[in-house]
Amino acid sequence: MPKIGSKLRELRRRRGLGVRELAARSGISHSAISLIERDRMSPSVNTLGAVLDALGTTLPSFFADLQSSLPYSPFYASADFLEIGKVESISYRVIGLDHPNRHLLMLHERYAPGADSGEEFSHSAQEAGMVLSGTVEVTVGDQMKILETGDGYYFDSRLPHRFRNVNGGQSEILSAITPPTY
């Protein structure tokens, strides 16, 4: 895990604030801020959140900036895709799970014959995908459509949705979910 102290000190200095002024704005003692900046104390989420609020930023953007400087490869072999679950003969493999500051969940989905995601479910995101092979019945809210190879979808994932392989063989989908909530 990257050290947060130097990043916090940099933000404070960039805003032209002293430790005592930041302490007064955030409600966190100046000694605690000093210890955090020197990586001598690990702040609680609430403490760090209060300091970052006083600096005009958020926890997600603070950590996104920290992660964006980590080295990574932008390329992934099929063997690098991480299986995040097999549910009812459905395989969900993530592309780029270790990408820093990831704002998108990219999935390679495989559905065995007759596989069904089960009862309709929802989550707070947007979802898009394309059928790579086979035939998949997709239900979104009160709408249902059978999608064939090359067909796609894009919907608000807060609507209840469901996927079912209606092909006699395996079906595959390449999908993306943002933010990565699934």
Backbone as CSV, one residue per row, in Angstrom:
resi,resn,N_x,N_y,N_z,CA_x,CA_y,CA_z,C_x,C_y,C_z
1,MET,0.851,-1.187,0.000,0.000,0.000,0.000,0.889,1.240,0.000
2,PRO,0.604,2.193,-0.871,1.409,3.394,-0.917,1.276,4.194,0.377
3,LYS,2.310,4.928,0.715,2.281,5.801,1.891,1.439,7.025,1.565
4,ILE,0.542,7.387,2.483,-0.348,8.511,2.214,0.186,9.829,2.754
5,GLY,1.118,9.779,3.694,1.603,10.989,4.350,2.149,12.028,3.401
6,SER,3.059,11.628,2.520,3.669,12.602,1.610,2.632,13.170,0.645
7,LYS,1.683,12.354,0.206,0.628,12.825,-0.693,-0.265,13.839,0.028
8,LEU,-0.586,13.573,1.285,-1.409,14.485,2.069,-0.672,15.810,2.290
9,ARG,0.596,15.739,2.616,1.411,16.947,2.824,1.474,17.765,1.527
10,GLU,1.654,17.085,0.398,1.700,17.766,-0.899,0.392,18.507,-1.169
11,LEU,-0.752,17.855,-0.911,-2.053,18.506,-1.109,-2.194,19.734,-0.217
12,ARG,-1.809,19.603,1.039,-1.913,20.718,1.992,-1.058,21.893,1.532
13,ARG,0.174,21.623,1.137,1.082,22.691,0.710,0.607,23.343,-0.587
14,ARG,0.081,22.528,-1.501,-0.428,23.066,-2.760,-1.570,24.051,-2.526
15,ARG,-2.301,23.843,-1.457,-3.423,24.722,-1.134,-2.995,25.887,-0.236
16,GLY,-1.714,25.926,0.081,-1.174,27.031,0.870,-1.616,27.028,2.322
17,LEU,-1.848,25.844,2.873,-2.315,25.726,4.256,-1.205,25.223,5.164
18,GLY,-1.171,25.777,6.382,-0.299,25.239,7.411,-1.009,24.095,8.107
19,VAL,-0.254,23.331,8.898,-0.842,22.198,9.623,-1.933,22.676,10.572
20,ARG,-1.689,23.791,11.295,-2.689,24.293,12.262,-3.959,24.777,11.555
21,GLU,-3.819,25.404,10.396,-4.997,25.865,9.667,-5.816,24.672,9.173
22,LEU,-5.130,23.655,8.676,-5.830,22.447,8.237,-6.519,21.773,9.420
23,ALA,-5.854,21.776,10.568,-6.446,21.193,11.775,-7.730,21.932,12.147
24,ALA,-7.692,23.247,12.088,-8.876,24.038,12.438,-10.019,23.772,11.450
25,ARG,-9.702,23.662,10.179,-10.733,23.420,9.158,-11.322,22.013,9.247
26,SER,-10.486,21.040,9.599,-10.933,19.651,9.571,-11.473,19.142,10.897
27,GLY,-11.116,19.818,11.981,-11.522,19.328,13.302,-10.630,18.213,13.819
28,ILE,-9.501,17.995,13.152,-8.523,16.975,13.559,-7.329,17.722,14.160
29,SER,-6.777,17.213,15.240,-5.685,17.921,15.914,-4.481,18.079,14.994
30,HIS,-3.749,19.188,15.210,-2.571,19.435,14.379,-1.506,18.362,14.596
31,SER,-1.434,17.827,15.818,-0.441,16.773,16.073,-0.799,15.498,15.312
32,ALA,-2.082,15.187,15.214,-2.499,14.004,14.450,-2.178,14.187,12.968
33,ILE,-2.452,15.365,12.431,-2.153,15.631,11.018,-0.656,15.511,10.768
34,SER,0.133,16.054,11.684,1.590,15.964,11.548,2.056,14.507,11.544
35,LEU,1.503,13.706,12.451,1.870,12.284,12.510,1.457,11.546,11.235
36,ILE,0.281,11.863,10.715,-0.199,11.229,9.482,0.729,11.590,8.325
37,GLU,1.080,12.872,8.219,1.941,13.321,7.115,3.328,12.682,7.165
38,ARG,3.772,12.307,8.352,5.086,11.667,8.482,4.958,10.138,8.488
39,ASP,3.778,9.628,8.182,3.496,8.186,8.154,3.830,7.513,9.480
40,ARG,3.593,8.228,10.551,3.804,7.685,11.904,2.479,7.262,12.534
41,MET,1.385,7.601,11.858,0.060,7.230,12.342,-0.805,6.898,11.136
42,SER,-1.539,5.803,11.218,-2.499,5.448,10.175,-3.853,6.001,10.586
43,PRO,-4.390,6.919,9.803,-5.669,7.520,10.180,-6.834,6.573,9.935
44,SER,-7.887,6.762,10.706,-9.120,6.033,10.420,-9.714,6.620,9.138
45,VAL,-10.660,5.926,8.563,-11.323,6.422,7.358,-12.010,7.753,7.661
46,ASN,-12.645,7.864,8.825,-13.326,9.108,9.185,-12.349,10.263,9.334
47,THR,-11.198,10.012,9.973,-10.196,11.057,10.159,-9.653,11.515,8.815
48,LEU,-9.253,10.566,7.971,-8.720,10.920,6.662,-9.784,11.631,5.830
49,GLY,-11.017,11.173,5.918,-12.113,11.818,5.192,-12.303,13.267,5.616
50,ALA,-12.218,13.538,6.918,-12.371,14.908,7.419,-11.244,15.807,6.915
51,VAL,-10.017,15.296,6.920,-8.866,16.067,6.443,-9.007,16.329,4.942
52,LEU,-9.389,15.306,4.187,-9.527,15.481,2.740,-10.674,16.425,2.394
53,ASP,-11.770,16.360,3.156,-12.870,17.313,2.953,-12.368,18.743,3.119
54,ALA,-11.563,18.952,4.159,-11.021,20.290,4.420,-10.064,20.732,3.309
55,LEU,-9.485,19.771,2.597,-8.583,20.077,1.485,-9.329,20.163,0.155
56,GLY,-10.635,19.906,0.186,-11.446,20.014,-1.028,-11.348,18.831,-1.967
57,THR,-11.090,17.653,-1.414,-11.034,16.460,-2.246,-11.767,15.325,-1.536
58,THR,-11.814,14.162,-2.175,-12.538,13.018,-1.622,-11.608,11.821,-1.464
59,LEU,-12.042,10.858,-0.671,-11.269,9.625,-0.503,-11.018,8.925,-1.837
60,PRO,-12.048,8.714,-2.678,-11.784,8.023,-3.947,-10.759,8.732,-4.829
61,SER,-10.862,10.054,-4.952,-9.911,10.743,-5.830,-8.513,10.757,-5.222
62,PHE,-8.417,10.844,-3.893,-7.107,10.809,-3.229,-6.401,9.487,-3.505
63,PHE,-7.114,8.369,-3.336,-6.506,7.067,-3.562,-6.326,6.772,-5.046
64,ALA,-7.183,7.323,-5.891,-7.021,7.147,-7.334,-5.707,7.776,-7.781
65,ASP,-5.416,8.963,-7.261,-4.152,9.621,-7.602,-2.967,8.802,-7.129
66,LEU,-3.076,8.198,-5.936,-1.977,7.380,-5.423,-1.760,6.165,-6.314
67,GLN,-2.852,5.515,-6.714,-2.742,4.291,-7.505,-2.287,4.547,-8.922
68,SER,-2.627,5.703,-9.478,-2.334,5.936,-10.888,-0.835,5.964,-11.188
69,SER,-0.012,6.119,-10.169,1.428,6.150,-10.409,2.078,4.771,-10.286
70,LEU,1.309,3.742,-9.940,1.864,2.400,-9.813,2.091,1.795,-11.201
71,PRO,3.185,1.044,-11.385,3.424,0.432,-12.697,2.453,-0.727,-12.956
72,TYR,2.047,-0.877,-14.203,1.174,-1.980,-14.594,1.317,-2.189,-16.094
73,SER,0.882,-3.330,-16.550,0.872,-3.593,-17.982,-0.556,-3.409,-18.480
74,PRO,-0.732,-2.733,-19.600,-2.080,-2.560,-20.133,-2.583,-3.769,-20.922
75,PHE,-1.785,-4.839,-20.965,-2.148,-6.001,-21.772,-2.382,-7.215,-20.887
76,TYR,-3.367,-8.046,-21.265,-3.741,-9.209,-20.473,-3.958,-10.407,-21.387
77,ALA,-3.226,-11.462,-21.125,-3.448,-12.713,-21.843,-4.701,-13.373,-21.272
78,SER,-5.326,-14.219,-22.030,-6.532,-14.908,-21.569,-6.304,-15.607,-20.224
79,ALA,-5.104,-16.146,-20.037,-4.787,-16.835,-18.782,-4.751,-15.871,-17.595
80,ASP,-4.624,-14.567,-17.854,-4.586,-13.564,-16.786,-5.971,-13.144,-16.309
81,PHE,-7.019,-13.495,-17.047,-8.373,-13.117,-16.646,-8.711,-13.861,-15.357
82,LEU,-9.140,-13.134,-14.340,-9.443,-13.738,-13.045,-10.900,-14.170,-12.993
83,GLU,-11.113,-15.427,-12.641,-12.466,-15.967,-12.475,-13.023,-15.397,-11.167
84,ILE,-14.104,-14.623,-11.260,-14.682,-14.049,-10.031,-15.921,-14.807,-9.590
85,GLY,-16.267,-15.859,-10.283,-17.385,-16.655,-9.822,-17.961,-17.522,-10.903
86,LYS,-18.333,-18.702,-10.499,-19.079,-19.601,-11.374,-20.413,-19.815,-10.690
87,VAL,-21.459,-19.342,-11.337,-22.792,-19.440,-10.770,-23.668,-20.165,-11.769
88,GLU,-24.243,-21.273,-11.353,-25.188,-21.992,-12.206,-24.650,-22.156,-13.633
89,SER,-23.471,-22.668,-13.768,-22.856,-22.930,-15.069,-22.556,-21.661,-15.872
90,ILE,-22.348,-20.546,-15.160,-21.951,-19.292,-15.803,-20.578,-18.918,-15.258
91,SER,-19.659,-18.639,-16.153,-18.311,-18.230,-15.774,-18.161,-16.726,-15.997
92,TYR,-17.694,-16.013,-14.971,-17.424,-14.579,-15.078,-15.928,-14.368,-14.889
93,ARG,-15.237,-13.952,-15.962,-13.794,-13.711,-15.889,-13.518,-12.227,-16.097
94,VAL,-12.773,-11.623,-15.166,-12.481,-10.186,-15.214,-11.238,-9.921,-16.050
95,ILE,-11.331,-8.928,-16.895,-10.195,-8.465,-17.685,-9.643,-7.223,-16.997
96,GLY,-8.369,-7.252,-16.615,-7.718,-6.078,-16.038,-8.024,-5.808,-14.580
97,LEU,-8.207,-6.849,-13.790,-8.549,-6.656,-12.384,-7.496,-5.849,-11.632
98,ASP,-6.218,-5.985,-11.998,-5.162,-5.280,-11.269,-4.861,-3.890,-11.833
99,HIS,-5.664,-3.415,-12.773,-5.439,-2.087,-13.333,-5.655,-1.040,-12.237
100,PRO,-4.695,-0.120,-12.053,-4.856,0.892,-11.006,-5.994,1.855,-11.347
101,ASN,-6.718,2.255,-10.326,-7.774,3.249,-10.492,-8.828,2.787,-11.495
102,ARG,-9.214,1.525,-11.399,-10.164,0.927,-12.345,-11.568,1.470,-12.103
103,HIS,-12.187,2.005,-13.155,-13.544,2.544,-13.080,-14.532,1.708,-13.887
104,LEU,-14.071,0.584,-14.382,-14.871,-0.225,-15.283,-14.631,-1.697,-14.966
105,LEU,-15.689,-2.468,-14.923,-15.569,-3.915,-14.773,-15.801,-4.516,-16.150
106,MET,-14.769,-5.119,-16.707,-14.845,-5.737,-18.032,-14.882,-7.241,-17.821
107,LEU,-15.914,-7.897,-18.334,-16.106,-9.325,-18.105,-16.176,-10.114,-19.410
108,HIS,-15.574,-11.298,-19.380,-15.785,-12.295,-20.416,-16.681,-13.339,-19.759
109,GLU,-17.918,-13.430,-20.220,-18.911,-14.321,-19.608,-19.147,-15.526,-20.511
110,ARG,-19.191,-16.705,-19.893,-19.489,-17.938,-20.630,-20.700,-18.616,-19.978
111,TYR,-21.670,-18.936,-20.795,-22.916,-19.556,-20.338,-23.021,-20.955,-20.916
112,ALA,-23.095,-21.961,-20.059,-23.299,-23.332,-20.506,-24.722,-23.446,-21.067
113,PRO,-25.010,-24.486,-21.859,-26.368,-24.651,-22.386,-27.402,-24.606,-21.259
114,GLY,-28.426,-23.771,-21.427,-29.488,-23.650,-20.435,-29.138,-22.817,-19.214
115,ALA,-27.922,-22.310,-19.110,-27.519,-21.528,-17.939,-28.390,-20.279,-17.815
116,ASP,-28.695,-19.924,-16.571,-29.602,-18.820,-16.276,-29.025,-18.064,-15.080
117,SER,-28.960,-16.739,-15.148,-28.434,-15.962,-14.022,-29.376,-15.984,-12.820
118,GLY,-30.547,-16.577,-12.982,-31.478,-16.722,-11.864,-32.471,-15.573,-11.811
119,GLU,-33.012,-15.355,-10.633,-33.986,-14.275,-10.479,-33.383,-12.960,-10.933
120,GLU,-34.245,-12.081,-11.412,-33.768,-10.776,-11.844,-33.094,-10.075,-10.671
121,PHE,-31.997,-9.363,-10.950,-31.248,-8.659,-9.915,-30.943,-7.256,-10.405
122,SER,-30.510,-6.390,-9.503,-30.167,-5.022,-9.877,-29.004,-4.543,-9.014
123,HIS,-28.307,-3.531,-9.506,-27.213,-2.887,-8.783,-27.035,-1.508,-9.395
124,SER,-26.399,-0.612,-8.693,-26.275,0.771,-9.137,-25.110,0.927,-10.104
125,ALA,-25.400,0.871,-11.402,-24.362,0.975,-12.424,-25.030,1.111,-13.788
126,GLN,-24.195,1.130,-14.822,-24.643,1.009,-16.199,-23.928,-0.207,-16.769
127,GLU,-24.599,-0.894,-17.661,-24.066,-2.154,-18.164,-24.247,-2.212,-19.672
128,ALA,-23.213,-2.696,-20.352,-23.280,-2.874,-21.800,-22.576,-4.172,-22.162
129,GLY,-22.976,-4.751,-23.254,-22.328,-5.984,-23.660,-22.670,-6.359,-25.082
130,MET,-21.949,-7.377,-25.552,-22.147,-7.884,-26.913,-22.032,-9.402,-26.880
131,VAL,-22.948,-10.069,-27.543,-22.906,-11.525,-27.632,-21.806,-11.893,-28.629
132,LEU,-20.802,-12.618,-28.155,-19.699,-13.049,-29.009,-20.040,-14.321,-29.764
133,SER,-20.790,-15.202,-29.088,-21.219,-16.451,-29.720,-22.460,-16.970,-29.014
134,GLY,-23.283,-17.677,-29.758,-24.478,-18.271,-29.175,-25.682,-17.350,-29.228
135,THR,-26.649,-17.650,-28.356,-27.911,-16.915,-28.284,-28.283,-16.755,-26.819
136,VAL,-28.514,-15.510,-26.393,-28.792,-15.222,-24.990,-30.078,-14.411,-24.883
137,GLU,-30.954,-14.847,-24.004,-32.169,-14.090,-23.703,-31.815,-13.105,-22.588
138,VAL,-32.035,-11.817,-22.852,-31.741,-10.776,-21.863,-33.053,-10.105,-21.493
139,THR,-33.316,-10.032,-20.194,-34.503,-9.362,-19.684,-34.048,-8.144,-18.892
140,VAL,-34.616,-6.983,-19.207,-34.317,-5.735,-18.497,-35.654,-5.089,-18.176
141,GLY,-35.961,-4.984,-16.883,-37.263,-4.451,-16.484,-38.356,-5.322,-17.063
142,ASP,-39.294,-4.720,-17.782,-40.390,-5.493,-18.375,-40.147,-5.825,-19.853
143,GLN,-38.905,-5.635,-20.292,-38.560,-5.939,-21.687,-37.663,-7.171,-21.767
144,MET,-37.895,-7.995,-22.801,-37.078,-9.191,-23.012,-36.749,-9.269,-24.492
145,LYS,-35.505,-9.673,-24.778,-35.079,-9.808,-26.170,-34.096,-10.964,-26.249
146,ILE,-34.188,-11.728,-27.322,-33.209,-12.785,-27.585,-32.134,-12.190,-28.483
147,LEU,-30.908,-12.193,-27.972,-29.775,-11.611,-28.693,-28.922,-12.722,-29.285
148,GLU,-28.520,-12.534,-30.524,-27.678,-13.504,-31.220,-26.277,-12.924,-31.398
149,THR,-25.363,-13.743,-31.912,-23.985,-13.316,-32.128,-23.940,-11.964,-32.831
150,GLY,-23.204,-11.023,-32.229,-23.070,-9.684,-32.790,-24.053,-8.675,-32.236
151,ASP,-25.144,-9.138,-31.600,-26.118,-8.226,-30.997,-25.584,-7.727,-29.657
152,GLY,-26.092,-6.584,-29.221,-25.626,-6.023,-27.961,-26.739,-5.422,-27.130
153,TYR,-26.356,-4.901,-25.971,-27.287,-4.270,-25.043,-26.560,-3.174,-24.278
154,TYR,-27.324,-2.242,-23.751,-26.821,-1.179,-22.884,-28.001,-0.741,-22.033
155,PHE,-27.879,-0.812,-20.694,-28.999,-0.453,-19.837,-28.521,0.045,-18.481
156,ASP,-29.447,0.667,-17.767,-29.228,1.103,-16.394,-29.416,-0.123,-15.504
157,SER,-28.359,-0.533,-14.814,-28.376,-1.771,-14.031,-29.260,-1.706,-12.786
158,ARG,-29.794,-0.512,-12.493,-30.746,-0.428,-11.378,-32.066,-1.093,-11.745
159,LEU,-32.294,-1.266,-13.059,-33.465,-2.009,-13.499,-33.197,-3.499,-13.281
160,PRO,-34.172,-4.238,-12.790,-33.963,-5.680,-12.611,-33.632,-6.325,-13.953
161,HIS,-32.632,-7.200,-13.961,-32.220,-7.823,-15.215,-31.802,-9.272,-14.999
162,ARG,-31.776,-9.995,-16.129,-31.516,-11.440,-16.079,-30.959,-11.887,-17.434
163,PHE,-30.082,-12.885,-17.406,-29.488,-13.445,-18.622,-29.737,-14.951,-18.644
164,ARG,-30.100,-15.481,-19.824,-30.344,-16.923,-19.946,-29.859,-17.394,-21.305
165,ASN,-29.053,-18.452,-21.318,-28.568,-19.034,-22.566,-29.679,-19.884,-23.170
166,VAL,-30.155,-19.490,-24.334,-31.210,-20.251,-25.013,-30.644,-20.987,-26.222
167,ASN,-29.331,-21.095,-26.283,-28.624,-21.785,-27.363,-28.397,-23.236,-26.942
168,GLY,-28.294,-24.135,-27.892,-28.020,-25.536,-27.587,-26.587,-25.774,-27.121
169,GLY,-25.704,-24.834,-27.380,-24.298,-24.938,-26.961,-23.933,-23.774,-26.063
170,GLN,-22.661,-23.611,-25.842,-22.178,-22.522,-24.988,-22.410,-21.175,-25.667
171,SER,-22.734,-20.143,-24.877,-22.850,-18.768,-25.368,-21.837,-17.919,-24.617
172,GLU,-21.322,-16.880,-25.280,-20.333,-15.996,-24.664,-20.737,-14.539,-24.860
173,ILE,-20.462,-13.745,-23.829,-20.731,-12.308,-23.857,-19.469,-11.587,-23.398
174,LEU,-19.175,-10.459,-24.018,-18.165,-9.541,-23.524,-18.945,-8.358,-22.978
175,SER,-18.787,-8.060,-21.674,-19.600,-7.019,-21.066,-18.740,-6.038,-20.271
176,ALA,-19.325,-4.867,-20.037,-18.671,-3.828,-19.249,-19.700,-3.235,-18.286
177,ILE,-19.252,-2.992,-17.059,-20.109,-2.419,-16.021,-19.352,-1.247,-15.402
178,THR,-20.018,-0.100,-15.304,-19.390,1.044,-14.676,-20.399,1.773,-13.797
179,PRO,-20.053,2.145,-12.582,-18.810,1.739,-11.911,-18.815,0.241,-11.646
180,PRO,-17.651,-0.319,-11.316,-17.545,-1.772,-11.147,-18.221,-2.248,-9.854
181,THR,-19.556,-2.320,-9.885,-20.321,-2.655,-8.671,-20.728,-4.110,-8.580
182,TYR,-20.590,-4.871,-9.649,-21.075,-6.259,-9.636,-19.977,-7.178,-9.173
